[in-house]
């Protein structure tokens, strides 16, 4: 009984102390710290008695650093199945595509914003607040979701085009409600559109939408069949200085290397492709995997008539390897936070490889 009384006076869990609100608050803070230590160091939830023991240690003056040190030297930590922390800058599969030239290019593209944000916002309001009819809620939602990604895209286009002379041409794969924005923010842009597979009944609709957006021409190509982009077909379409392949790859069931070999035919020597696609190893997906939730959706029961389903989202390593194997020279790549809000960016911190989108630029060799 005496021992219990002594414990009540000295222990962080003493009954008399627990009646003190300030002490109760400190105890709650110690238990929170204990739980975080178990999660962060031993990668598991601490049992109730374990959490109370660590909270007691903290309450009686033991520093969090000392508790951390005791965990690190424990047999459990030594034998834990801890995955090494991934560092994309040390990944040899990515490093082989990085050079001082690619890093300089990425800095220029990422930091240079040649377009006026005010003008962009005005054009956006005109398109999505004025022109779209009330019944087009789906297009409004799509625009809201893709707004920052599109802002990044049009600035990349403007940066890559620079002060090139007349005759600079762009091909955009994947017609959407955003296509009508190009000429609003880049009035003199000369561009052609081409869609991924659509139902035959929609070809006329997409052709008209392309024309209304200011495109010079529209071509229907079945990107799920690389052989449809034959040299003869490429010759009919012409060659381009830039091919946009933004948010398209994840929608296709196709050998990507065969596909990109044919896309290469659509570029002038030295012309570039700008490719973006969701990052499979994003913060959101990794958080799901930690909870053993599969991050990829199941194929929809009603089918994929609108071709919006993501069949497979790639990693940065894969995209670089696909393009390189197809004959492209990588000119830059980065992880984009265009889908991530301020809260998520704060959680990601320096682990930028967990940003939600991938962006890659690559060129057709000058003498190919």
DAWOSUL-V925590 format. One record per pair of residues at least 24 apart in sequence whose C-alpha atoms are under 10 Angstrom apart, sorted by the first residue. I is the first residue (numbers start at 1). J is the second residue. D is the distance in whole Angstrom. If there is no record, write none. Layout:
i->(I & I)
j->(J & J)
d->(D & D)
//
This chain:
i->(10 & 10 & 10 & 11 & 11 & 11 & 11 & 12 & 12 & 12 & 12 & 12 & 12 & 12 & 12 & 12 & 13 & 13 & 13 & 13 & 13 & 14 & 23 & 26 & 26 & 26 & 27 & 27 & 27 & 27 & 27 & 28 & 29 & 29 & 29 & 30 & 30 & 30 & 30 & 30 & 30 & 30 & 31 & 31 & 31 & 31 & 33 & 33 & 34 & 34 & 34 & 34 & 37 & 37 & 37 & 37 & 38 & 38 & 40 & 41 & 41 & 41 & 41 & 41 & 41 & 42 & 42 & 42 & 42 & 42 & 42 & 42 & 42 & 42 & 42 & 43 & 43 & 43 & 43 & 86 & 86 & 87 & 87 & 87 & 88 & 88 & 88 & 88 & 88 & 88 & 89 & 91 & 92 & 93 & 93 & 93 & 93 & 93 & 94 & 94 & 94 & 94 & 94 & 94 & 95 & 96 & 97 & 97 & 97 & 97 & 97 & 97 & 97 & 97 & 97 & 98 & 98 & 98 & 98 & 99 & 99 & 99 & 101 & 101 & 102 & 102 & 102 & 102 & 102 & 102 & 103 & 103 & 103 & 103 & 104 & 104 & 105 & 105 & 105 & 105 & 105 & 106 & 106 & 106 & 106 & 106 & 106 & 106 & 107 & 107 & 108 & 108 & 108 & 109 & 109 & 109 & 109 & 109 & 109 & 109 & 109 & 110 & 110 & 110 & 110 & 110 & 110 & 111 & 111 & 112 & 112 & 112 & 112 & 113 & 113 & 113 & 113 & 113 & 113 & 113 & 114 & 114 & 114 & 114 & 114 & 114 & 114 & 115 & 115 & 115 & 115 & 115 & 115 & 115 & 115 & 116 & 116 & 117 & 117 & 119 & 119 & 120 & 120 & 120 & 120 & 120 & 120 & 121 & 121 & 121 & 122 & 122 & 123 & 123 & 123 & 123 & 123 & 124 & 124 & 124 & 124 & 126 & 126 & 127 & 127 & 127 & 127 & 127 & 128 & 128 & 128 & 132 & 138 & 139 & 139 & 139 & 140 & 142 & 142 & 142 & 143 & 143 & 143 & 145 & 145 & 146 & 146 & 146 & 147 & 147 & 147 & 148 & 148 & 148 & 148 & 149 & 149 & 149 & 149 & 149 & 149 & 149 & 149 & 150 & 150 & 150 & 150 & 150 & 150 & 151 & 151 & 152 & 152 & 152 & 153 & 153 & 153 & 153 & 153 & 153 & 154 & 154 & 154 & 154 & 155 & 155 & 156 & 156 & 157 & 157 & 157 & 157 & 157 & 157 & 157 & 158 & 158 & 158 & 160 & 160 & 160 & 160 & 161 & 161 & 161 & 166 & 167 & 167 & 168 & 168 & 168 & 168 & 169 & 169 & 169 & 169 & 169 & 169 & 169 & 169 & 169 & 169 & 170 & 170 & 170 & 170 & 170 & 170 & 170 & 170 & 170 & 170 & 170 & 171 & 171 & 171 & 171 & 171 & 171 & 171 & 171 & 171 & 171 & 171 & 171 & 171 & 171 & 171 & 171 & 171 & 172 & 172 & 172 & 172 & 172 & 172 & 172 & 172 & 172 & 173 & 173 & 173 & 173 & 173 & 173 & 173 & 173 & 173 & 173 & 173 & 174 & 174 & 174 & 174 & 174 & 175 & 175 & 175 & 175 & 175 & 175 & 176 & 176 & 176 & 177 & 177 & 177 & 178 & 179 & 179 & 179 & 179 & 179 & 179 & 180 & 180 & 180 & 180 & 180 & 180 & 180 & 181 & 181 & 182 & 182 & 182 & 183 & 183 & 183 & 184 & 184 & 187 & 189 & 189 & 189 & 190 & 190 & 190 & 190 & 191 & 191 & 191 & 191 & 191 & 191 & 191 & 192 & 192 & 192 & 192 & 192 & 192 & 192 & 192 & 193 & 193 & 193 & 193 & 193 & 193 & 194 & 194 & 194 & 194 & 194 & 194 & 194 & 195 & 195 & 195 & 195 & 195 & 195 & 196 & 196 & 196 & 196 & 196 & 196 & 196 & 196 & 196 & 196 & 197 & 197 & 197 & 197 & 197 & 197 & 197 & 197 & 197 & 197 & 198 & 198 & 198 & 198 & 199 & 199 & 199 & 222 & 223 & 223 & 223 & 223 & 223 & 223 & 223 & 223 & 223 & 223 & 223 & 224 & 224 & 224 & 224 & 224 & 224 & 224 & 225 & 225 & 225 & 225 & 225 & 225 & 226 & 226 & 226 & 226 & 226 & 226 & 226 & 226 & 226 & 226 & 227 & 227 & 227 & 228 & 228 & 229 & 229 & 229 & 229 & 229 & 229 & 229 & 230 & 230 & 230 & 231 & 231 & 231 & 233 & 233 & 233 & 234 & 234 & 234 & 234 & 234 & 234 & 235 & 235 & 236 & 237 & 238 & 238 & 238 & 238 & 239 & 239 & 239 & 239 & 239 & 239 & 239 & 240 & 240 & 240 & 240 & 240 & 240 & 240 & 240 & 240 & 240 & 241 & 241 & 241 & 241 & 241 & 241 & 241 & 241 & 241 & 241 & 242 & 242 & 242 & 242 & 242 & 242 & 242 & 242 & 242 & 242 & 242 & 243 & 243 & 243 & 243 & 243 & 243 & 243 & 243 & 244 & 244 & 244 & 244 & 244 & 244 & 245 & 245 & 245 & 245 & 245 & 245 & 246 & 246 & 246 & 246 & 246 & 246 & 246 & 246 & 246 & 247 & 247 & 247 & 247 & 247 & 247 & 247 & 247 & 248 & 248 & 248 & 248 & 248 & 248 & 248 & 249 & 249 & 249 & 249 & 249 & 249 & 249 & 249 & 249 & 249 & 250 & 250 & 250 & 250 & 250 & 250 & 250 & 250 & 250 & 250 & 250 & 251 & 251 & 251 & 251 & 251 & 251 & 251 & 251 & 251 & 252 & 252 & 252 & 252 & 252 & 252 & 253 & 253 & 253 & 255 & 256 & 256 & 256 & 256 & 256 & 256 & 256 & 257 & 257 & 257 & 257 & 257 & 257 & 257 & 257 & 258 & 258 & 258 & 258 & 259 & 259 & 259 & 260 & 260 & 260 & 260 & 260 & 260 & 260 & 261 & 261 & 261 & 261 & 261 & 261 & 261 & 262 & 263 & 263 & 264 & 264 & 264 & 264 & 264 & 264 & 264 & 264 & 265 & 265 & 266 & 267 & 267 & 267 & 268 & 268 & 268 & 268 & 268 & 269 & 269 & 269 & 269 & 269 & 269 & 270 & 270 & 270 & 270 & 270 & 270 & 270 & 270 & 270 & 271 & 271 & 271 & 271 & 271 & 272 & 272 & 272 & 272 & 272 & 272 & 272 & 272 & 272 & 273 & 273 & 273 & 273 & 273 & 273 & 273 & 273 & 273 & 274 & 274 & 274 & 274 & 274 & 274 & 274 & 274 & 275 & 275 & 275 & 275 & 275 & 275 & 275 & 275 & 276 & 276 & 276 & 276 & 276 & 276 & 276 & 276 & 276 & 276 & 277 & 277 & 277 & 277 & 277 & 277 & 277 & 277 & 277 & 277 & 277 & 278 & 278 & 278 & 278 & 278 & 278 & 278 & 278 & 278 & 278 & 278 & 278 & 278 & 278 & 279 & 279 & 279 & 279 & 279 & 279 & 279 & 279 & 279 & 279 & 279 & 279 & 279 & 280 & 280 & 280 & 280 & 280 & 280 & 280 & 280 & 280 & 280 & 281 & 281 & 281 & 281 & 281 & 281 & 281 & 281 & 281 & 282 & 282 & 282 & 282 & 282 & 282 & 282 & 282 & 282 & 282 & 282 & 282 & 283 & 283 & 283 & 283 & 283 & 283 & 283 & 283 & 283 & 283 & 283 & 284 & 284 & 284 & 284 & 284 & 284 & 285 & 285 & 286 & 314 & 315 & 315 & 315 & 316 & 316 & 316 & 316 & 316 & 319 & 319 & 319 & 320 & 320 & 320 & 323 & 323 & 323 & 323 & 324 & 324 & 326 & 327 & 327 & 327 & 327 & 327 & 328 & 328 & 328 & 328 & 328 & 329 & 329 & 329 & 329 & 329 & 329 & 330 & 330 & 330 & 330 & 330 & 330 & 331 & 331 & 331 & 331 & 332 & 332 & 332 & 332 & 332 & 333 & 333 & 333 & 333 & 333 & 334 & 334 & 334 & 334 & 335 & 335)
j->(56 & 59 & 60 & 56 & 57 & 59 & 60 & 52 & 53 & 55 & 56 & 57 & 58 & 59 & 60 & 61 & 52 & 53 & 55 & 56 & 59 & 56 & 59 & 55 & 58 & 59 & 52 & 55 & 56 & 58 & 59 & 55 & 55 & 58 & 59 & 54 & 55 & 56 & 57 & 58 & 59 & 64 & 55 & 56 & 58 & 59 & 58 & 64 & 58 & 64 & 67 & 68 & 64 & 67 & 68 & 71 & 68 & 71 & 68 & 68 & 71 & 72 & 77 & 80 & 82 & 71 & 72 & 74 & 76 & 77 & 78 & 79 & 80 & 81 & 82 & 77 & 80 & 81 & 82 & 351 & 353 & 351 & 352 & 353 & 316 & 317 & 351 & 352 & 353 & 354 & 353 & 317 & 317 & 316 & 317 & 318 & 320 & 321 & 316 & 317 & 318 & 320 & 321 & 333 & 317 & 320 & 317 & 320 & 321 & 324 & 329 & 330 & 331 & 332 & 333 & 330 & 331 & 332 & 333 & 330 & 331 & 332 & 331 & 332 & 330 & 331 & 332 & 333 & 361 & 362 & 331 & 332 & 333 & 334 & 331 & 332 & 160 & 331 & 332 & 333 & 361 & 331 & 332 & 333 & 334 & 359 & 360 & 361 & 332 & 334 & 156 & 159 & 160 & 152 & 155 & 156 & 157 & 158 & 159 & 160 & 332 & 152 & 155 & 156 & 159 & 334 & 336 & 155 & 156 & 155 & 156 & 158 & 159 & 151 & 152 & 154 & 155 & 156 & 158 & 159 & 154 & 155 & 156 & 157 & 158 & 159 & 162 & 151 & 154 & 155 & 156 & 158 & 159 & 185 & 186 & 155 & 185 & 151 & 185 & 184 & 185 & 151 & 154 & 181 & 184 & 185 & 186 & 147 & 151 & 185 & 184 & 185 & 181 & 182 & 183 & 184 & 185 & 178 & 181 & 184 & 185 & 181 & 184 & 177 & 178 & 180 & 181 & 184 & 177 & 178 & 181 & 177 & 177 & 176 & 177 & 178 & 177 & 176 & 177 & 178 & 176 & 177 & 178 & 338 & 339 & 178 & 338 & 339 & 178 & 338 & 339 & 337 & 338 & 339 & 340 & 246 & 247 & 276 & 336 & 337 & 338 & 339 & 357 & 178 & 179 & 181 & 182 & 246 & 338 & 185 & 338 & 336 & 337 & 338 & 244 & 246 & 274 & 275 & 276 & 359 & 181 & 182 & 185 & 186 & 185 & 186 & 274 & 361 & 182 & 186 & 189 & 242 & 243 & 244 & 274 & 185 & 186 & 189 & 241 & 242 & 272 & 274 & 189 & 241 & 242 & 190 & 240 & 241 & 240 & 241 & 242 & 271 & 216 & 238 & 239 & 240 & 241 & 242 & 243 & 267 & 268 & 271 & 215 & 239 & 240 & 241 & 242 & 243 & 244 & 267 & 271 & 272 & 273 & 215 & 216 & 217 & 218 & 219 & 237 & 238 & 239 & 240 & 241 & 242 & 243 & 244 & 245 & 266 & 267 & 273 & 215 & 218 & 242 & 243 & 244 & 245 & 246 & 273 & 274 & 218 & 219 & 220 & 221 & 223 & 243 & 244 & 245 & 246 & 247 & 248 & 244 & 245 & 246 & 247 & 248 & 206 & 207 & 209 & 210 & 213 & 218 & 206 & 209 & 210 & 209 & 210 & 213 & 213 & 209 & 210 & 212 & 213 & 214 & 215 & 209 & 210 & 211 & 212 & 213 & 214 & 215 & 213 & 214 & 213 & 214 & 215 & 213 & 214 & 215 & 213 & 214 & 214 & 214 & 215 & 216 & 214 & 215 & 216 & 217 & 215 & 216 & 217 & 218 & 240 & 242 & 243 & 216 & 217 & 218 & 219 & 237 & 238 & 240 & 243 & 217 & 218 & 219 & 220 & 243 & 244 & 218 & 219 & 220 & 221 & 222 & 223 & 237 & 219 & 220 & 221 & 222 & 223 & 248 & 220 & 221 & 222 & 223 & 224 & 248 & 249 & 251 & 252 & 307 & 221 & 222 & 223 & 224 & 225 & 251 & 252 & 305 & 306 & 307 & 222 & 305 & 306 & 307 & 305 & 306 & 307 & 252 & 248 & 249 & 251 & 252 & 253 & 254 & 256 & 259 & 260 & 262 & 263 & 251 & 252 & 253 & 254 & 255 & 256 & 259 & 252 & 253 & 254 & 255 & 258 & 259 & 254 & 255 & 256 & 257 & 258 & 259 & 260 & 261 & 262 & 263 & 258 & 259 & 262 & 259 & 262 & 259 & 260 & 261 & 262 & 263 & 265 & 266 & 262 & 263 & 265 & 262 & 265 & 266 & 262 & 265 & 266 & 262 & 263 & 264 & 265 & 266 & 267 & 265 & 266 & 266 & 266 & 265 & 266 & 267 & 268 & 264 & 265 & 266 & 267 & 268 & 269 & 271 & 264 & 265 & 266 & 267 & 268 & 269 & 270 & 271 & 272 & 273 & 266 & 267 & 268 & 269 & 270 & 271 & 272 & 273 & 363 & 364 & 266 & 267 & 268 & 270 & 271 & 272 & 273 & 274 & 361 & 362 & 363 & 267 & 271 & 272 & 273 & 274 & 275 & 361 & 363 & 272 & 273 & 274 & 275 & 276 & 361 & 273 & 274 & 275 & 276 & 277 & 360 & 273 & 274 & 275 & 276 & 277 & 278 & 358 & 359 & 360 & 275 & 276 & 277 & 278 & 310 & 357 & 358 & 359 & 275 & 276 & 277 & 278 & 307 & 308 & 310 & 275 & 276 & 277 & 278 & 310 & 311 & 312 & 313 & 314 & 319 & 276 & 277 & 278 & 279 & 308 & 309 & 310 & 311 & 312 & 313 & 314 & 277 & 304 & 307 & 308 & 309 & 310 & 311 & 312 & 313 & 307 & 308 & 309 & 310 & 311 & 312 & 310 & 311 & 312 & 322 & 318 & 319 & 321 & 322 & 323 & 325 & 326 & 319 & 321 & 322 & 323 & 324 & 325 & 326 & 327 & 322 & 323 & 325 & 326 & 322 & 323 & 326 & 322 & 323 & 324 & 325 & 326 & 327 & 328 & 322 & 323 & 324 & 325 & 326 & 327 & 328 & 326 & 326 & 364 & 323 & 326 & 327 & 328 & 363 & 364 & 365 & 368 & 364 & 368 & 364 & 363 & 364 & 365 & 363 & 364 & 365 & 366 & 368 & 363 & 364 & 365 & 366 & 367 & 368 & 328 & 329 & 362 & 363 & 364 & 365 & 366 & 367 & 368 & 362 & 363 & 364 & 365 & 366 & 328 & 329 & 330 & 331 & 361 & 362 & 363 & 364 & 365 & 323 & 328 & 330 & 331 & 360 & 361 & 362 & 363 & 364 & 331 & 332 & 333 & 359 & 360 & 361 & 362 & 363 & 319 & 323 & 333 & 358 & 359 & 360 & 361 & 362 & 319 & 333 & 334 & 335 & 336 & 357 & 358 & 359 & 360 & 361 & 313 & 314 & 315 & 316 & 319 & 336 & 356 & 357 & 358 & 359 & 360 & 310 & 312 & 313 & 314 & 315 & 316 & 335 & 336 & 339 & 355 & 356 & 357 & 358 & 359 & 313 & 314 & 315 & 316 & 335 & 336 & 353 & 354 & 355 & 356 & 357 & 358 & 359 & 312 & 313 & 314 & 315 & 316 & 354 & 355 & 356 & 357 & 358 & 313 & 314 & 315 & 316 & 353 & 354 & 355 & 356 & 357 & 315 & 335 & 337 & 340 & 348 & 352 & 353 & 354 & 355 & 356 & 357 & 358 & 340 & 344 & 345 & 347 & 348 & 351 & 352 & 353 & 354 & 355 & 356 & 340 & 344 & 348 & 354 & 355 & 356 & 354 & 356 & 354 & 358 & 353 & 357 & 358 & 353 & 357 & 358 & 359 & 360 & 358 & 359 & 360 & 360 & 361 & 362 & 360 & 361 & 362 & 363 & 362 & 363 & 364 & 362 & 363 & 364 & 365 & 368 & 361 & 362 & 363 & 364 & 365 & 361 & 362 & 363 & 364 & 365 & 366 & 360 & 361 & 362 & 363 & 364 & 365 & 360 & 361 & 362 & 363 & 359 & 360 & 361 & 362 & 363 & 358 & 359 & 360 & 361 & 362 & 358 & 359 & 360 & 361 & 359 & 360)
d->(10 & 10 & 8 & 7 & 9 & 8 & 7 & 9 & 9 & 7 & 5 & 8 & 8 & 5 & 6 & 10 & 8 & 10 & 9 & 7 & 9 & 10 & 9 & 10 & 10 & 8 & 9 & 7 & 8 & 9 & 7 & 8 & 8 & 10 & 10 & 8 & 5 & 8 & 9 & 6 & 7 & 9 & 5 & 9 & 9 & 10 & 9 & 8 & 9 & 9 & 9 & 10 & 9 & 8 & 7 & 9 & 9 & 8 & 10 & 8 & 7 & 7 & 7 & 10 & 9 & 8 & 8 & 10 & 7 & 6 & 10 & 10 & 7 & 9 & 8 & 9 & 8 & 9 & 8 & 9 & 9 & 8 & 10 & 8 & 10 & 10 & 9 & 9 & 7 & 10 & 9 & 9 & 10 & 10 & 6 & 9 & 9 & 9 & 8 & 6 & 10 & 8 & 9 & 9 & 10 & 10 & 10 & 8 & 9 & 9 & 9 & 6 & 8 & 8 & 9 & 8 & 8 & 8 & 8 & 10 & 9 & 9 & 8 & 8 & 8 & 5 & 5 & 8 & 9 & 10 & 9 & 7 & 8 & 9 & 10 & 9 & 10 & 7 & 6 & 9 & 10 & 8 & 6 & 7 & 7 & 10 & 9 & 9 & 9 & 10 & 9 & 8 & 10 & 9 & 8 & 6 & 9 & 9 & 6 & 8 & 9 & 8 & 9 & 8 & 9 & 9 & 9 & 10 & 10 & 8 & 8 & 9 & 7 & 9 & 9 & 9 & 6 & 8 & 8 & 8 & 9 & 6 & 9 & 10 & 7 & 7 & 9 & 9 & 8 & 6 & 10 & 8 & 9 & 8 & 9 & 9 & 9 & 8 & 10 & 9 & 7 & 8 & 10 & 9 & 8 & 6 & 10 & 10 & 10 & 10 & 10 & 10 & 7 & 10 & 10 & 6 & 7 & 9 & 7 & 9 & 9 & 10 & 10 & 9 & 9 & 8 & 7 & 9 & 9 & 10 & 10 & 9 & 10 & 9 & 6 & 9 & 9 & 9 & 8 & 9 & 9 & 7 & 7 & 10 & 8 & 9 & 8 & 8 & 9 & 8 & 9 & 9 & 5 & 7 & 9 & 9 & 10 & 9 & 9 & 9 & 5 & 7 & 9 & 8 & 10 & 9 & 10 & 9 & 9 & 10 & 9 & 9 & 10 & 8 & 9 & 8 & 9 & 10 & 9 & 10 & 9 & 7 & 8 & 8 & 10 & 10 & 8 & 10 & 10 & 9 & 10 & 8 & 10 & 9 & 9 & 10 & 8 & 9 & 9 & 8 & 9 & 10 & 9 & 8 & 8 & 9 & 9 & 9 & 7 & 6 & 8 & 10 & 10 & 10 & 8 & 5 & 5 & 7 & 9 & 10 & 10 & 10 & 10 & 9 & 6 & 6 & 5 & 6 & 7 & 9 & 10 & 10 & 10 & 9 & 10 & 10 & 9 & 10 & 9 & 10 & 9 & 7 & 8 & 6 & 5 & 6 & 9 & 9 & 9 & 9 & 10 & 10 & 8 & 6 & 5 & 7 & 8 & 10 & 10 & 10 & 9 & 10 & 9 & 9 & 8 & 6 & 6 & 7 & 9 & 7 & 9 & 7 & 8 & 8 & 7 & 7 & 9 & 8 & 7 & 10 & 9 & 9 & 9 & 9 & 9 & 10 & 9 & 9 & 9 & 7 & 9 & 6 & 9 & 9 & 8 & 8 & 9 & 7 & 4 & 7 & 9 & 7 & 9 & 8 & 8 & 9 & 7 & 7 & 9 & 9 & 10 & 9 & 9 & 9 & 10 & 9 & 7 & 7 & 10 & 5 & 6 & 8 & 9 & 9 & 9 & 10 & 5 & 5 & 6 & 8 & 9 & 10 & 9 & 10 & 6 & 5 & 6 & 9 & 10 & 9 & 6 & 5 & 6 & 7 & 10 & 10 & 10 & 7 & 6 & 6 & 8 & 8 & 10 & 7 & 6 & 6 & 6 & 8 & 8 & 10 & 9 & 8 & 8 & 7 & 5 & 6 & 7 & 9 & 10 & 9 & 10 & 9 & 8 & 8 & 8 & 8 & 8 & 8 & 9 & 10 & 10 & 10 & 9 & 10 & 7 & 9 & 8 & 10 & 7 & 10 & 10 & 10 & 9 & 6 & 6 & 5 & 8 & 9 & 8 & 10 & 9 & 7 & 9 & 9 & 8 & 8 & 8 & 9 & 9 & 6 & 5 & 8 & 9 & 7 & 9 & 8 & 8 & 8 & 10 & 9 & 8 & 10 & 9 & 6 & 7 & 9 & 9 & 7 & 10 & 9 & 8 & 7 & 9 & 10 & 10 & 9 & 8 & 8 & 10 & 6 & 6 & 9 & 9 & 8 & 10 & 8 & 9 & 7 & 8 & 9 & 9 & 7 & 5 & 5 & 5 & 9 & 9 & 10 & 9 & 6 & 5 & 6 & 9 & 10 & 7 & 8 & 10 & 9 & 6 & 6 & 8 & 8 & 4 & 6 & 8 & 9 & 10 & 9 & 7 & 9 & 9 & 6 & 5 & 6 & 7 & 10 & 10 & 9 & 7 & 8 & 6 & 5 & 6 & 8 & 10 & 10 & 9 & 6 & 5 & 6 & 9 & 10 & 7 & 6 & 5 & 7 & 9 & 10 & 10 & 7 & 5 & 5 & 6 & 10 & 10 & 9 & 10 & 8 & 6 & 5 & 7 & 10 & 9 & 10 & 10 & 8 & 8 & 7 & 10 & 10 & 9 & 9 & 8 & 8 & 7 & 9 & 9 & 9 & 8 & 8 & 9 & 9 & 10 & 7 & 7 & 10 & 9 & 8 & 5 & 6 & 5 & 5 & 7 & 10 & 10 & 7 & 6 & 6 & 5 & 6 & 7 & 9 & 8 & 10 & 9 & 8 & 7 & 8 & 10 & 7 & 8 & 9 & 10 & 9 & 10 & 6 & 8 & 10 & 9 & 10 & 9 & 5 & 7 & 9 & 6 & 5 & 9 & 9 & 10 & 9 & 7 & 9 & 10 & 8 & 8 & 6 & 9 & 9 & 6 & 8 & 9 & 9 & 8 & 10 & 8 & 5 & 7 & 8 & 8 & 9 & 10 & 9 & 8 & 8 & 7 & 8 & 6 & 10 & 10 & 9 & 10 & 9 & 8 & 7 & 10 & 9 & 7 & 9 & 8 & 9 & 8 & 5 & 6 & 5 & 6 & 6 & 10 & 9 & 9 & 6 & 5 & 6 & 5 & 8 & 9 & 8 & 5 & 6 & 8 & 8 & 9 & 9 & 9 & 9 & 7 & 5 & 4 & 6 & 9 & 10 & 9 & 10 & 10 & 8 & 6 & 5 & 6 & 8 & 10 & 10 & 10 & 7 & 6 & 5 & 7 & 9 & 9 & 10 & 9 & 8 & 6 & 5 & 6 & 9 & 9 & 10 & 10 & 10 & 9 & 7 & 5 & 4 & 6 & 9 & 7 & 8 & 9 & 9 & 9 & 10 & 9 & 6 & 5 & 7 & 9 & 9 & 9 & 6 & 7 & 8 & 10 & 10 & 9 & 9 & 9 & 6 & 4 & 6 & 9 & 6 & 6 & 6 & 7 & 8 & 9 & 9 & 8 & 7 & 5 & 5 & 6 & 9 & 8 & 5 & 6 & 6 & 9 & 9 & 10 & 8 & 8 & 9 & 9 & 8 & 7 & 9 & 8 & 6 & 8 & 8 & 9 & 9 & 10 & 10 & 10 & 10 & 9 & 7 & 4 & 5 & 5 & 8 & 10 & 9 & 8 & 9 & 9 & 7 & 9 & 9 & 9 & 5 & 6 & 7 & 10 & 9 & 10 & 8 & 9 & 8 & 9 & 9 & 8 & 9 & 10 & 10 & 8 & 9 & 9 & 7 & 8 & 9 & 9 & 9 & 8 & 8 & 9 & 9 & 9 & 9 & 8 & 9 & 8 & 10 & 10 & 10 & 9 & 7 & 8 & 9 & 9 & 6 & 5 & 5 & 7 & 9 & 5 & 5 & 6 & 6 & 10 & 8 & 6 & 4 & 6 & 9 & 10 & 8 & 5 & 5 & 7 & 8 & 6 & 5 & 7 & 10 & 8 & 6 & 4 & 6 & 9 & 6 & 5 & 7 & 9 & 6 & 9)
//
